[in-house]
Amino acid sequence: MTRKQYSEDHWIRSSDPAKSLKVYVDQQNKAYSRVKNHYVKELLGDLKGKDFLDYGCGAGMFVVYAAGEGASRVLGVDAEETVLSTARFFAAQEGVEERCEWKISEHFPSFLPPAAFDVILLKDVIEHIENDYALLQRASEALRPEGAIVLSTQNALCLNYLAQGIYHRILLREKDWYGWDETHLRFYTPRSLSKKLEGAGLKPLTWRSAYIIPHKFLALPFSGKEFYRLESLAFIDKTLGRFFPLNRFGWSILVKAAKAR
């Protein structure tokens, strides 16, 4: 499972955990991230007494969250040692460092026993992985029979893809444009993601979506800004992003899946 690398000046590659954490927290405080994180927590459900794995944990937001919610075991896995340093720093700040485990791994780890976790989070990970099917299969193997996987990714079936996709892919002819992150490898749709999950022995249960109505726009030339943000529009996501069909039409789609019976 190979992936594209972030540039050396990206916060993920920084050796200063305090600086990295500040950049990360600033990102997570944007309206788009706040709504998405709200839905992640909603789909994770009650974590008390659960064994929890966050694969691609980044700066550790949901590892820290799971520890604070009383999960029995909390493991964060990421491929970058620098970002795990930031996650450890964050956990220490929040006073839960003794309850968190960390593992650096380029691949989804093997566990003994194989069905080791009640809840697995794959937040904004699958679009980075070349062999996405293998990732889902390994995650399914690590999931207990009554457990759940919560996954989020970018969605090509949305207004933002229609607008930005036309601009980048058609007008600028950037055929390798895959959204806001230069390390992404692909987009999904609810249908294509469902097929991937089902192929790995998982059944989609519940959907959510965020950024249904775009609220980040390119600024006018000479304005001194790169973007305009109308973040008040995010109330649409938080209000309607759980209801069909709009829970399939956001720039970010989230799904909770269980093992197929």
Disulfide bonds with the S-S distance in Angstrom:
none
